[in-house]
Amino acid sequence: MTSTIGSTVLGYPRIGPNRELKRALEAYWASRSSEAELREVARQLRADTWRALDGAGLDSVPGNTFSFYDQVLDTAVTFGAVPPRYVDLGLNSLDTYFAMARGVESAPPLEMTKWFDTNYHYLVPEIGPGTRFSLADRTPVEQYREARELGVSTRPVVVGPLTFLLLSKPDADAPASFQPLDTLDELLDAYAELLRELRRAGAQWVQLDEPAFAADRSPAELEALRSTYRRLGDLDERPNLLVAGYFGDLGEALGVLASSPVEALAVDLVAGHSAVDTLPALRGLRDKTLVAGVVDGRNVWRTDLDAALSTAATLLGSAGEVAVSTSCSLLHVPYDVEAETRVDPQVKSWLAFAEQKVGEVVTLGRALRDGRDAVADELAAARAAVTNRAHADRVRNHRVRARLDGLRPEHARRPDYGKRRAAQAKTLRLPPLPTTTIGSFPQTGDVRRARAALRAGSIDEAAYNQRMREEIARVIRLQEQLGLDVLVHGEPERNDMVQYFAEHMEGFVATDNGWVQSYGSRCVRPPILFGDVWRPEAITSGWAAYAQHLTDKPVKGMLTGPVTILAWSFVRDDQPLAVTAKQVALAIRDEAHDLEAAGIRMVQVDEPALRELLPLRAVQHKRYLDWAVEAFRLATSGIADSTQVHTHLCYSEFGDVINAIVALDADVTSIEAARSRMEVLDDLNAVGFARGVGPGVYDIHSPRVPEPQEVADLLRAALEAVPAERLWVNPDCGLKTRGYAEIEAALTNMVAAAETVRPMAR
């Protein structure tokens, strides 16, 4: 069977240009709509995507990229890896799927963590010796046929078997020696069945994604990769196979795949540009299609088409065919830059969202096939945009750069922790196991309407500020009634923990419609960091001071850390991230000092994305962690010993950054722990962590409300690992996305659990 790939993309956004999927999901979960209505919204979104990509001129259109929640969860369901606790619920297939994602009262959800070094979250499959793989769900086949009925022949995309197992965790009943990879043979039987069914349905190509091999892998894992694709490649009835690796250089795995009997490899030449030097030496590519990922699928800058075309052209002799693509799925960027009517026109001219990136891929494909003259106008327009951006005065601020040049090591250093701890204990006078929250409270419809009214000009800033003060007062009263020991102002004035700060700093622009999926129905609008960053005036101190004057209990001032601001923004690519991080850190440092001057004695600088930006290869870890830690310490130094610095870290695998967490030198670190049942505390103890820690005692990403006994049990487990004088009690994360009925019940139970366990701490 022969066919070509040509120009393509590795995936596409699925939430809808106007977040149609988000609204449909939340309506279904709230019982305001039926399953049929939800499925109809999904069907229309898929149809619109397939038609748009086909109509844009791509030679190959990806399919099976839609998901109701997460592609890894979809893969688990496809191959029957549904833990018994969800099967036993007796729900229909869709509600069983959502129970795995969100949990129900009697069954907590699957653990959730970050998809490699992105801000997308995936559900972690649970695999054990008793897991029996089969082709339990035929959605990839059904969606292929659905597209064919619309006249579009798609290339189904499925998470590859190795990446699926390497991202899974052993289930609770698995012996200590068990690893999910032990089940590979049986899983491959199910993959083989899927490939045969797709071929019988008419699929010419199937894409198997193996980004796990952009990270360090053992010889045994590389051998598993070799045997897997030898076995799948030797199937007697199957489509052509495109194996896609992205988010970095595939290293040794590239040679393994090049020698396997698959028809095509997709390689990320943006994050893994060094592969350009490796590919020509791989003899196995001579009879394969090389899909060159030369258009950045994770950032929003227009592609330098001249450079991308030169890269692709240098590879023409390295493979049987060279096609062009995005570096990874376009899941990580917004839909269409033309939907932005308020972004500064000059900055907008530098941008390309998903729709524009598809156009860039089509242009590059034509240039490879027909020559540069066939797309001369497109190349000239891209060249002009790249040149304009490179020489724009607004990108650089000489005062910011002079301030960086004046930094010395002592600017990123606080006094000894023991001295700080004594000063804070004397000032704050907190009980054992102090209770608090991470920062945000639910954003009610009234709050969102007030923000929309301000944007629309139907209320003025004074009226808006009054409405926010009323909400802050309500949140403070509620926390006092619930019995929390350390309060927050609830952040009603903030649309997003990164966007809010970006809108108050120079060097950023915000979008109106630049939504990107984070997980499930959760969407964010990453701001665009295009130039040197600085803070014209105080941002948060007025709100925090107002909250503090309403209560005798301490109120935390809430800031977002420099690494997280970078991770959750689309960041300039014309200077090292370390330099940009220092610029943002100085702005946050000024804000922390203003909070202290306003009477705030606790400042929380959140870094939930610390692990997220960690390079996938261990050899690059130290360089990243050095500048990330320096940026945090620069942001939090220079304040009094008695001012307590908190930080918050959320859903990630923390093992690789444990030493960096210690090096942050925060007085208190709150951290996700509920879904993982306090596992992270063992990692912290192993490296001698000796500061305050608040392991999350309930999961805010699930609507279920934990009973007091469940929380108390987690606290008792935490006390086995952390001395009482250092243990804090808090949820896993902020409460912005939950409703007040849920959080009042959950916080009531959390406080009750703390009071139950507190006598153990005295």
FENMO-V460041 format. One record per pair of residues at least 6 apart in sequence whose C-alpha atoms are under 8 Angstrom apart, sorted by the first residue. I is the first residue (numbers start at 1). J is the second residue. If there is no record, write none. Layout:
# FENMO-V460041
i={I & I}
j={J & J}
This chain:
# FENMO-V460041
i={1 & 1 & 2 & 3 & 4 & 5 & 5 & 5 & 5 & 6 & 6 & 6 & 6 & 6 & 6 & 6 & 7 & 7 & 7 & 7 & 7 & 7 & 7 & 7 & 7 & 7 & 8 & 8 & 8 & 8 & 8 & 8 & 8 & 8 & 8 & 8 & 8 & 8 & 9 & 9 & 9 & 9 & 9 & 9 & 9 & 9 & 9 & 9 & 10 & 10 & 10 & 10 & 10 & 10 & 10 & 11 & 11 & 11 & 11 & 11 & 11 & 11 & 11 & 12 & 12 & 12 & 12 & 12 & 12 & 12 & 13 & 13 & 13 & 13 & 13 & 13 & 13 & 13 & 13 & 14 & 14 & 14 & 14 & 14 & 14 & 14 & 15 & 15 & 15 & 15 & 15 & 16 & 17 & 17 & 18 & 19 & 20 & 21 & 21 & 21 & 21 & 22 & 22 & 22 & 22 & 23 & 24 & 24 & 24 & 24 & 25 & 25 & 25 & 26 & 27 & 28 & 28 & 28 & 42 & 46 & 47 & 47 & 50 & 50 & 50 & 50 & 50 & 51 & 51 & 53 & 53 & 54 & 54 & 54 & 56 & 56 & 56 & 57 & 58 & 58 & 58 & 60 & 60 & 61 & 61 & 61 & 61 & 62 & 62 & 62 & 62 & 63 & 63 & 63 & 63 & 63 & 63 & 63 & 64 & 64 & 64 & 64 & 64 & 64 & 64 & 65 & 65 & 65 & 67 & 68 & 69 & 69 & 69 & 69 & 69 & 70 & 70 & 70 & 70 & 70 & 71 & 71 & 72 & 72 & 72 & 72 & 72 & 72 & 73 & 73 & 73 & 73 & 73 & 73 & 75 & 75 & 75 & 76 & 76 & 77 & 77 & 77 & 78 & 78 & 78 & 78 & 78 & 78 & 79 & 79 & 79 & 79 & 79 & 79 & 79 & 79 & 80 & 80 & 80 & 80 & 80 & 80 & 81 & 81 & 81 & 81 & 81 & 81 & 82 & 83 & 85 & 86 & 86 & 86 & 86 & 87 & 89 & 90 & 99 & 99 & 99 & 100 & 100 & 100 & 101 & 101 & 101 & 102 & 102 & 102 & 102 & 102 & 102 & 103 & 103 & 103 & 103 & 103 & 104 & 104 & 104 & 105 & 105 & 105 & 108 & 108 & 108 & 109 & 109 & 110 & 110 & 110 & 110 & 110 & 111 & 111 & 111 & 111 & 111 & 112 & 112 & 112 & 112 & 112 & 112 & 112 & 113 & 113 & 113 & 113 & 113 & 113 & 113 & 114 & 114 & 114 & 114 & 114 & 114 & 114 & 115 & 115 & 116 & 116 & 116 & 117 & 117 & 117 & 117 & 117 & 117 & 117 & 118 & 118 & 118 & 119 & 119 & 119 & 119 & 119 & 120 & 120 & 120 & 120 & 121 & 121 & 122 & 124 & 124 & 124 & 125 & 125 & 125 & 126 & 126 & 126 & 126 & 127 & 127 & 127 & 127 & 127 & 128 & 128 & 128 & 128 & 128 & 128 & 128 & 128 & 129 & 129 & 129 & 132 & 133 & 133 & 133 & 134 & 134 & 134 & 135 & 135 & 135 & 135 & 138 & 140 & 140 & 140 & 141 & 141 & 141 & 141 & 144 & 144 & 144 & 144 & 144 & 144 & 144 & 145 & 147 & 147 & 148 & 153 & 154 & 155 & 155 & 155 & 155 & 155 & 156 & 156 & 156 & 156 & 157 & 157 & 157 & 157 & 158 & 158 & 158 & 158 & 159 & 159 & 159 & 160 & 160 & 160 & 160 & 161 & 161 & 161 & 161 & 161 & 162 & 162 & 162 & 162 & 162 & 162 & 162 & 163 & 163 & 163 & 163 & 163 & 165 & 165 & 165 & 166 & 166 & 166 & 167 & 168 & 169 & 169 & 170 & 170 & 170 & 188 & 188 & 192 & 192 & 192 & 195 & 195 & 195 & 195 & 196 & 196 & 196 & 198 & 198 & 199 & 199 & 199 & 203 & 204 & 204 & 205 & 205 & 205 & 205 & 206 & 206 & 206 & 206 & 207 & 207 & 207 & 207 & 208 & 208 & 208 & 208 & 209 & 209 & 209 & 210 & 210 & 210 & 210 & 211 & 211 & 211 & 211 & 212 & 213 & 213 & 213 & 213 & 214 & 214 & 214 & 214 & 214 & 214 & 214 & 214 & 214 & 215 & 215 & 215 & 215 & 216 & 216 & 216 & 222 & 222 & 222 & 225 & 225 & 225 & 226 & 226 & 226 & 229 & 229 & 229 & 229 & 230 & 230 & 230 & 233 & 233 & 233 & 233 & 234 & 240 & 240 & 240 & 241 & 241 & 241 & 242 & 242 & 242 & 242 & 242 & 243 & 243 & 243 & 243 & 243 & 244 & 244 & 244 & 245 & 245 & 245 & 245 & 246 & 246 & 246 & 246 & 246 & 246 & 246 & 247 & 247 & 247 & 247 & 247 & 248 & 248 & 248 & 248 & 248 & 248 & 248 & 249 & 249 & 249 & 249 & 249 & 249 & 249 & 249 & 250 & 250 & 250 & 251 & 255 & 255 & 257 & 258 & 258 & 258 & 258 & 258 & 259 & 259 & 259 & 260 & 262 & 263 & 263 & 263 & 264 & 264 & 264 & 264 & 265 & 265 & 265 & 265 & 266 & 266 & 266 & 266 & 267 & 267 & 267 & 267 & 267 & 268 & 268 & 268 & 268 & 268 & 268 & 269 & 269 & 269 & 269 & 269 & 269 & 270 & 270 & 270 & 270 & 270 & 271 & 276 & 276 & 279 & 279 & 279 & 280 & 280 & 280 & 280 & 281 & 282 & 283 & 285 & 285 & 285 & 286 & 286 & 286 & 287 & 287 & 287 & 288 & 288 & 288 & 289 & 289 & 289 & 289 & 289 & 290 & 290 & 290 & 290 & 290 & 291 & 291 & 291 & 291 & 292 & 292 & 292 & 292 & 292 & 292 & 292 & 293 & 293 & 293 & 293 & 293 & 294 & 294 & 294 & 294 & 294 & 294 & 294 & 295 & 295 & 295 & 295 & 295 & 295 & 295 & 295 & 296 & 296 & 296 & 296 & 297 & 297 & 297 & 297 & 297 & 297 & 297 & 297 & 297 & 297 & 298 & 298 & 298 & 298 & 298 & 298 & 299 & 299 & 299 & 299 & 300 & 300 & 300 & 300 & 300 & 301 & 301 & 301 & 302 & 302 & 302 & 302 & 302 & 302 & 302 & 303 & 303 & 303 & 303 & 304 & 304 & 304 & 305 & 305 & 305 & 305 & 305 & 306 & 306 & 308 & 309 & 309 & 309 & 312 & 312 & 312 & 313 & 315 & 316 & 323 & 324 & 324 & 324 & 325 & 326 & 326 & 330 & 331 & 331 & 332 & 332 & 333 & 333 & 333 & 333 & 333 & 334 & 334 & 334 & 334 & 334 & 334 & 335 & 335 & 335 & 335 & 335 & 336 & 336 & 336 & 336 & 336 & 336 & 337 & 337 & 337 & 337 & 337 & 337 & 337 & 339 & 340 & 340 & 340 & 340 & 342 & 342 & 343 & 343 & 343 & 344 & 347 & 347 & 349 & 350 & 350 & 350 & 363 & 363 & 366 & 366 & 367 & 367 & 367 & 372 & 389 & 394 & 395 & 395 & 395 & 395 & 396 & 396 & 397 & 400 & 400 & 400 & 400 & 404 & 404 & 411 & 411 & 411 & 412 & 412 & 412 & 412 & 412 & 412 & 412 & 412 & 413 & 413 & 413 & 413 & 414 & 414 & 414 & 415 & 417 & 417 & 419 & 420 & 420 & 420 & 421 & 421 & 421 & 423 & 423 & 424 & 424 & 424 & 424 & 427 & 428 & 430 & 431 & 432 & 432 & 432 & 432 & 432 & 432 & 433 & 433 & 433 & 433 & 433 & 433 & 433 & 433 & 433 & 434 & 434 & 434 & 434 & 434 & 434 & 435 & 435 & 435 & 435 & 435 & 435 & 435 & 435 & 436 & 436 & 436 & 436 & 436 & 436 & 436 & 437 & 437 & 437 & 437 & 437 & 437 & 437 & 438 & 438 & 438 & 438 & 438 & 438 & 438 & 438 & 439 & 439 & 439 & 439 & 439 & 439 & 439 & 440 & 440 & 440 & 440 & 440 & 440 & 440 & 440 & 441 & 441 & 441 & 441 & 441 & 441 & 441 & 441 & 442 & 442 & 442 & 442 & 442 & 442 & 442 & 443 & 443 & 443 & 444 & 447 & 447 & 447 & 447 & 447 & 450 & 450 & 450 & 451 & 451 & 453 & 454 & 454 & 454 & 468 & 468 & 469 & 469 & 471 & 472 & 472 & 472 & 472 & 472 & 473 & 473 & 473 & 475 & 475 & 476 & 476 & 476 & 476 & 476 & 476 & 479 & 482 & 482 & 482 & 482 & 483 & 484 & 485 & 485 & 486 & 486 & 486 & 486 & 487 & 487 & 487 & 487 & 488 & 488 & 488 & 488 & 488 & 489 & 489 & 489 & 489 & 489 & 494 & 496 & 497 & 497 & 498 & 498 & 498 & 498 & 498 & 498 & 498 & 499 & 499 & 499 & 499 & 501 & 501 & 502 & 502 & 502 & 502 & 503 & 503 & 504 & 504 & 504 & 505 & 505 & 505 & 505 & 506 & 506 & 506 & 506 & 506 & 506 & 507 & 507 & 507 & 507 & 507 & 507 & 508 & 508 & 508 & 508 & 508 & 508 & 509 & 509 & 509 & 509 & 510 & 510 & 510 & 510 & 511 & 511 & 511 & 511 & 512 & 513 & 514 & 514 & 515 & 515 & 515 & 515 & 516 & 516 & 516 & 516 & 517 & 517 & 518 & 526 & 526 & 526 & 527 & 527 & 527 & 528 & 528 & 528 & 528 & 529 & 529 & 529 & 529 & 530 & 530 & 531 & 532 & 532 & 533 & 533 & 533 & 533 & 534 & 534 & 534 & 534 & 535 & 538 & 538 & 539 & 540 & 540 & 540 & 540 & 541 & 541 & 541 & 541 & 541 & 542 & 544 & 544 & 544 & 544 & 544 & 545 & 545 & 545 & 545 & 547 & 548 & 548 & 548 & 554 & 554 & 554 & 555 & 555 & 555 & 556 & 556 & 556 & 556 & 556 & 557 & 557 & 557 & 557 & 557 & 558 & 558 & 558 & 558 & 559 & 559 & 559 & 559 & 559 & 559 & 560 & 560 & 560 & 560 & 561 & 561 & 561 & 561 & 561 & 561 & 561 & 562 & 562 & 562 & 562 & 562 & 562 & 562 & 562 & 562 & 563 & 563 & 563 & 563 & 563 & 563 & 563 & 564 & 564 & 564 & 564 & 564 & 565 & 566 & 567 & 567 & 567 & 568 & 578 & 578 & 578 & 581 & 581 & 581 & 582 & 582 & 585 & 585 & 585 & 585 & 586 & 586 & 587 & 588 & 589 & 589 & 589 & 589 & 590 & 592 & 592 & 592 & 592 & 593 & 593 & 595 & 596 & 596 & 596 & 600 & 601 & 601 & 601 & 602 & 602 & 602 & 602 & 603 & 603 & 603 & 603 & 604 & 604 & 604 & 604 & 605 & 605 & 605 & 605 & 605 & 606 & 606 & 606 & 606 & 607 & 607 & 607 & 608 & 608 & 608 & 608 & 609 & 609 & 610 & 610 & 610 & 611 & 611 & 611 & 611 & 611 & 612 & 614 & 614 & 614 & 615 & 615 & 625 & 625 & 629 & 629 & 629 & 630 & 632 & 633 & 633 & 636 & 644 & 644 & 645 & 645 & 645 & 646 & 646 & 646 & 646 & 646 & 647 & 647 & 647 & 647 & 648 & 648 & 648 & 649 & 649 & 649 & 649 & 650 & 650 & 650 & 650 & 651 & 654 & 655 & 655 & 658 & 658 & 658 & 659 & 662 & 666 & 667 & 667 & 668 & 668 & 668 & 668 & 669 & 669 & 669 & 669 & 670 & 670 & 670 & 670 & 670 & 670 & 670 & 671 & 671 & 671 & 671 & 671 & 671 & 672 & 672 & 672 & 672 & 673 & 673 & 673 & 673 & 673 & 673 & 674 & 674 & 674 & 674 & 674 & 674 & 674 & 675 & 675 & 677 & 678 & 678 & 678 & 678 & 681 & 681 & 681 & 681 & 682 & 685 & 690 & 691 & 692 & 692 & 692 & 692 & 693 & 693 & 693 & 694 & 694 & 694 & 694 & 695 & 695 & 695 & 695 & 695 & 695 & 696 & 696 & 696 & 696 & 696 & 697 & 697 & 697 & 697 & 697 & 697 & 697 & 697 & 698 & 698 & 698 & 698 & 698 & 699 & 699 & 699 & 700 & 700 & 700 & 700 & 700 & 700 & 701 & 701 & 703 & 703 & 704 & 705 & 705 & 705 & 705 & 706 & 706 & 707 & 707 & 708 & 708 & 708 & 708 & 709 & 711 & 711 & 711 & 712 & 712 & 712 & 712 & 712 & 715 & 715 & 715 & 715 & 716 & 718 & 719 & 724 & 724 & 725 & 729 & 729 & 730 & 735}
j={204 & 240 & 240 & 204 & 289 & 59 & 60 & 289 & 323 & 58 & 59 & 60 & 322 & 323 & 324 & 365 & 58 & 59 & 60 & 323 & 324 & 325 & 361 & 362 & 364 & 365 & 58 & 59 & 60 & 61 & 62 & 323 & 324 & 325 & 326 & 358 & 361 & 362 & 60 & 61 & 62 & 325 & 326 & 328 & 329 & 330 & 358 & 361 & 62 & 325 & 326 & 327 & 328 & 329 & 330 & 62 & 63 & 65 & 157 & 328 & 329 & 330 & 331 & 49 & 62 & 65 & 329 & 330 & 331 & 354 & 330 & 331 & 332 & 333 & 334 & 335 & 354 & 516 & 517 & 21 & 45 & 46 & 65 & 66 & 67 & 331 & 21 & 22 & 516 & 517 & 521 & 45 & 335 & 336 & 513 & 515 & 41 & 41 & 42 & 68 & 521 & 520 & 521 & 522 & 523 & 521 & 33 & 37 & 38 & 41 & 38 & 68 & 521 & 521 & 33 & 34 & 35 & 38 & 68 & 66 & 147 & 150 & 61 & 63 & 147 & 152 & 154 & 150 & 152 & 61 & 358 & 60 & 61 & 152 & 358 & 359 & 362 & 362 & 358 & 361 & 362 & 154 & 155 & 152 & 153 & 154 & 155 & 154 & 155 & 156 & 157 & 140 & 143 & 144 & 154 & 155 & 156 & 157 & 139 & 140 & 143 & 144 & 156 & 157 & 158 & 71 & 156 & 157 & 74 & 520 & 98 & 101 & 519 & 520 & 521 & 121 & 122 & 123 & 519 & 520 & 122 & 159 & 122 & 123 & 124 & 125 & 159 & 164 & 97 & 101 & 122 & 123 & 124 & 125 & 158 & 159 & 164 & 82 & 125 & 97 & 136 & 137 & 134 & 135 & 136 & 137 & 138 & 139 & 133 & 134 & 135 & 136 & 137 & 187 & 190 & 191 & 132 & 133 & 134 & 135 & 136 & 137 & 125 & 126 & 127 & 131 & 132 & 133 & 126 & 126 & 107 & 96 & 99 & 100 & 107 & 96 & 96 & 96 & 107 & 108 & 109 & 108 & 109 & 110 & 109 & 110 & 123 & 108 & 109 & 110 & 701 & 702 & 703 & 109 & 110 & 702 & 703 & 704 & 702 & 703 & 704 & 704 & 705 & 706 & 675 & 702 & 704 & 675 & 702 & 123 & 124 & 125 & 126 & 675 & 123 & 124 & 125 & 675 & 676 & 121 & 122 & 123 & 124 & 651 & 652 & 675 & 121 & 122 & 123 & 124 & 651 & 652 & 653 & 120 & 121 & 122 & 612 & 651 & 652 & 653 & 121 & 122 & 247 & 612 & 616 & 247 & 611 & 612 & 613 & 614 & 615 & 616 & 567 & 612 & 613 & 518 & 567 & 568 & 609 & 612 & 332 & 517 & 518 & 519 & 518 & 519 & 519 & 167 & 168 & 169 & 167 & 168 & 169 & 168 & 169 & 170 & 171 & 168 & 169 & 170 & 171 & 180 & 170 & 171 & 172 & 173 & 174 & 178 & 179 & 180 & 174 & 178 & 183 & 186 & 186 & 187 & 190 & 187 & 189 & 190 & 190 & 191 & 193 & 194 & 194 & 156 & 158 & 198 & 194 & 197 & 198 & 201 & 153 & 154 & 155 & 156 & 198 & 201 & 203 & 201 & 153 & 154 & 154 & 203 & 203 & 203 & 204 & 205 & 206 & 207 & 203 & 205 & 206 & 207 & 206 & 207 & 208 & 209 & 206 & 207 & 208 & 209 & 208 & 209 & 210 & 208 & 209 & 210 & 243 & 184 & 187 & 188 & 191 & 210 & 181 & 184 & 210 & 212 & 224 & 225 & 228 & 209 & 210 & 211 & 212 & 213 & 180 & 181 & 184 & 180 & 181 & 212 & 212 & 180 & 179 & 180 & 178 & 179 & 180 & 228 & 232 & 232 & 235 & 238 & 206 & 237 & 238 & 239 & 237 & 238 & 239 & 238 & 239 & 237 & 238 & 239 & 239 & 239 & 240 & 239 & 240 & 241 & 242 & 239 & 240 & 241 & 242 & 241 & 242 & 243 & 244 & 241 & 242 & 243 & 244 & 243 & 244 & 245 & 243 & 244 & 245 & 246 & 244 & 245 & 246 & 247 & 245 & 245 & 250 & 251 & 253 & 245 & 246 & 247 & 248 & 249 & 250 & 251 & 616 & 617 & 248 & 250 & 616 & 617 & 616 & 617 & 618 & 252 & 253 & 256 & 253 & 256 & 257 & 256 & 257 & 260 & 257 & 260 & 261 & 262 & 260 & 261 & 262 & 241 & 260 & 261 & 262 & 261 & 262 & 263 & 264 & 262 & 263 & 264 & 262 & 263 & 264 & 265 & 266 & 257 & 262 & 264 & 265 & 266 & 265 & 266 & 267 & 265 & 266 & 267 & 268 & 266 & 267 & 268 & 271 & 272 & 327 & 328 & 268 & 271 & 272 & 327 & 328 & 268 & 269 & 270 & 271 & 272 & 273 & 616 & 267 & 268 & 269 & 271 & 272 & 273 & 274 & 275 & 267 & 272 & 275 & 275 & 282 & 284 & 265 & 265 & 282 & 283 & 284 & 285 & 283 & 284 & 285 & 284 & 288 & 287 & 288 & 289 & 288 & 289 & 290 & 291 & 288 & 289 & 290 & 291 & 290 & 291 & 292 & 293 & 290 & 291 & 292 & 293 & 327 & 292 & 293 & 294 & 326 & 327 & 328 & 275 & 276 & 292 & 293 & 294 & 327 & 293 & 294 & 295 & 296 & 327 & 327 & 311 & 315 & 285 & 315 & 318 & 315 & 317 & 318 & 319 & 318 & 318 & 318 & 318 & 319 & 320 & 318 & 319 & 320 & 319 & 320 & 321 & 319 & 320 & 321 & 319 & 320 & 321 & 322 & 323 & 319 & 320 & 321 & 322 & 323 & 322 & 323 & 324 & 325 & 312 & 322 & 323 & 324 & 325 & 326 & 327 & 324 & 325 & 326 & 327 & 328 & 308 & 311 & 312 & 324 & 325 & 326 & 327 & 303 & 308 & 325 & 326 & 327 & 357 & 360 & 361 & 303 & 326 & 327 & 328 & 326 & 327 & 328 & 329 & 330 & 331 & 332 & 333 & 354 & 357 & 327 & 328 & 329 & 330 & 332 & 333 & 332 & 333 & 570 & 571 & 333 & 351 & 352 & 353 & 570 & 350 & 351 & 352 & 350 & 351 & 352 & 357 & 382 & 385 & 386 & 352 & 360 & 382 & 386 & 382 & 383 & 386 & 360 & 364 & 379 & 382 & 383 & 379 & 383 & 364 & 364 & 367 & 368 & 322 & 324 & 368 & 368 & 322 & 322 & 365 & 361 & 364 & 365 & 361 & 357 & 361 & 354 & 516 & 517 & 516 & 517 & 353 & 354 & 514 & 515 & 516 & 353 & 354 & 513 & 514 & 515 & 516 & 353 & 354 & 355 & 514 & 515 & 352 & 353 & 354 & 355 & 356 & 514 & 348 & 351 & 352 & 353 & 355 & 356 & 514 & 513 & 511 & 512 & 513 & 514 & 511 & 512 & 509 & 510 & 511 & 509 & 389 & 530 & 385 & 385 & 386 & 389 & 375 & 378 & 374 & 375 & 373 & 374 & 375 & 379 & 395 & 531 & 507 & 530 & 531 & 532 & 531 & 532 & 532 & 532 & 533 & 534 & 583 & 582 & 583 & 634 & 637 & 638 & 630 & 631 & 633 & 634 & 635 & 636 & 637 & 638 & 633 & 634 & 637 & 638 & 637 & 638 & 641 & 641 & 665 & 667 & 641 & 641 & 642 & 644 & 641 & 642 & 667 & 641 & 642 & 641 & 642 & 643 & 644 & 642 & 554 & 485 & 485 & 724 & 725 & 727 & 758 & 761 & 762 & 724 & 725 & 726 & 727 & 728 & 729 & 754 & 758 & 761 & 484 & 485 & 486 & 727 & 728 & 729 & 484 & 485 & 486 & 728 & 729 & 730 & 751 & 754 & 484 & 485 & 486 & 487 & 728 & 729 & 730 & 486 & 487 & 488 & 730 & 731 & 733 & 734 & 648 & 670 & 730 & 731 & 732 & 733 & 734 & 735 & 488 & 489 & 490 & 491 & 558 & 734 & 735 & 488 & 489 & 490 & 491 & 492 & 734 & 735 & 736 & 475 & 490 & 491 & 492 & 734 & 735 & 736 & 738 & 490 & 735 & 736 & 737 & 738 & 739 & 740 & 492 & 736 & 737 & 739 & 467 & 468 & 471 & 492 & 493 & 459 & 464 & 467 & 464 & 493 & 459 & 460 & 461 & 464 & 492 & 493 & 543 & 546 & 492 & 489 & 490 & 491 & 492 & 547 & 489 & 547 & 550 & 489 & 490 & 487 & 488 & 489 & 547 & 550 & 551 & 487 & 744 & 747 & 748 & 751 & 751 & 751 & 553 & 554 & 553 & 554 & 555 & 556 & 553 & 554 & 555 & 556 & 547 & 555 & 556 & 557 & 558 & 543 & 544 & 547 & 555 & 556 & 500 & 524 & 559 & 560 & 526 & 527 & 560 & 564 & 565 & 568 & 569 & 510 & 525 & 526 & 527 & 539 & 560 & 508 & 509 & 510 & 527 & 509 & 510 & 535 & 536 & 539 & 533 & 534 & 535 & 536 & 531 & 532 & 533 & 534 & 535 & 536 & 529 & 530 & 531 & 532 & 533 & 534 & 527 & 528 & 529 & 530 & 531 & 533 & 527 & 528 & 529 & 530 & 525 & 526 & 527 & 528 & 525 & 526 & 527 & 528 & 525 & 525 & 525 & 526 & 523 & 524 & 525 & 526 & 523 & 524 & 525 & 526 & 523 & 524 & 524 & 568 & 569 & 570 & 568 & 569 & 570 & 569 & 570 & 571 & 572 & 569 & 570 & 571 & 572 & 571 & 572 & 572 & 580 & 583 & 580 & 583 & 584 & 587 & 583 & 584 & 586 & 587 & 587 & 591 & 594 & 591 & 557 & 558 & 591 & 595 & 557 & 591 & 594 & 595 & 598 & 598 & 555 & 556 & 557 & 595 & 600 & 595 & 598 & 599 & 600 & 555 & 554 & 555 & 600 & 600 & 601 & 602 & 600 & 601 & 602 & 600 & 601 & 602 & 603 & 604 & 595 & 600 & 602 & 603 & 604 & 603 & 604 & 605 & 606 & 588 & 592 & 603 & 604 & 605 & 606 & 588 & 605 & 606 & 607 & 585 & 588 & 605 & 606 & 607 & 632 & 635 & 581 & 582 & 584 & 585 & 588 & 607 & 631 & 632 & 635 & 581 & 607 & 609 & 610 & 628 & 631 & 632 & 606 & 607 & 608 & 609 & 610 & 584 & 581 & 609 & 612 & 613 & 609 & 624 & 627 & 628 & 627 & 628 & 631 & 631 & 634 & 631 & 632 & 634 & 635 & 634 & 635 & 635 & 635 & 634 & 635 & 636 & 637 & 635 & 603 & 635 & 636 & 639 & 638 & 639 & 603 & 603 & 639 & 643 & 643 & 642 & 643 & 644 & 643 & 644 & 645 & 646 & 643 & 644 & 645 & 646 & 645 & 646 & 647 & 648 & 636 & 645 & 646 & 647 & 648 & 646 & 647 & 648 & 649 & 647 & 648 & 649 & 648 & 649 & 650 & 651 & 649 & 650 & 628 & 649 & 657 & 652 & 653 & 654 & 656 & 657 & 652 & 621 & 624 & 625 & 621 & 624 & 657 & 660 & 660 & 663 & 664 & 664 & 664 & 664 & 665 & 645 & 667 & 668 & 666 & 667 & 668 & 666 & 667 & 668 & 669 & 670 & 666 & 668 & 669 & 670 & 669 & 670 & 671 & 669 & 670 & 671 & 672 & 671 & 672 & 732 & 733 & 672 & 680 & 680 & 683 & 683 & 684 & 687 & 687 & 689 & 691 & 691 & 692 & 691 & 692 & 693 & 694 & 691 & 692 & 693 & 694 & 693 & 694 & 695 & 696 & 728 & 730 & 732 & 693 & 694 & 695 & 696 & 732 & 733 & 695 & 696 & 732 & 733 & 679 & 680 & 695 & 696 & 697 & 732 & 695 & 696 & 697 & 698 & 699 & 714 & 732 & 698 & 699 & 714 & 695 & 714 & 717 & 718 & 695 & 718 & 721 & 722 & 721 & 721 & 726 & 726 & 725 & 726 & 727 & 728 & 726 & 727 & 728 & 727 & 728 & 729 & 730 & 718 & 728 & 729 & 730 & 731 & 732 & 729 & 730 & 731 & 732 & 733 & 711 & 714 & 715 & 729 & 730 & 731 & 732 & 750 & 706 & 711 & 730 & 731 & 732 & 731 & 732 & 733 & 731 & 732 & 733 & 734 & 735 & 738 & 737 & 738 & 738 & 742 & 742 & 742 & 743 & 745 & 746 & 746 & 749 & 746 & 749 & 749 & 750 & 752 & 753 & 753 & 749 & 750 & 753 & 750 & 753 & 754 & 756 & 757 & 729 & 753 & 754 & 757 & 757 & 727 & 727 & 761 & 762 & 761 & 750 & 754 & 750 & 743}
